[in-house]
Amino acid sequence: MLSLATGRGPISRIEAGIDGSIVSDDSDKYWYNLKTGQVERGFESPVVDRVGPFDSEEEAAKAPELIRERSRQWAEDDVHEDH
C-alpha cells in the first residue's frame, strides 16, 4: 500500500505494544480525516477514516487535492501498463 503523502512506501509502521496499545513511528504526524474534513495530529480517529501521514498541518489540509492527483497518476500508469 502506498502513502498518499509521498506516493511511495508504506502508509505507516504500526506495532502493538506489550499492553496491546498501538505504537507507531507516525503518532506525532498530521492526518486528514476523510469523514470530518479536518486535520488531526496523531491517532485521533480510526484508521479507516484518515489518510496520511503528513509532516505538517498545511500538507494534511491539501489531502483531498493530493488524493485526486495521485488517483489520476495511478489511473494513467494503469493504462500505460495495459498496453
ABEGO torsion letter per residue (X at the ends): XBBAAAGBEBABBBBBBAAGBBBBAAAABBBBBAAAGBBBBEBABBAAABBOBBABAAAAAAAAAAAAAAAAAAAAAAAAAAX
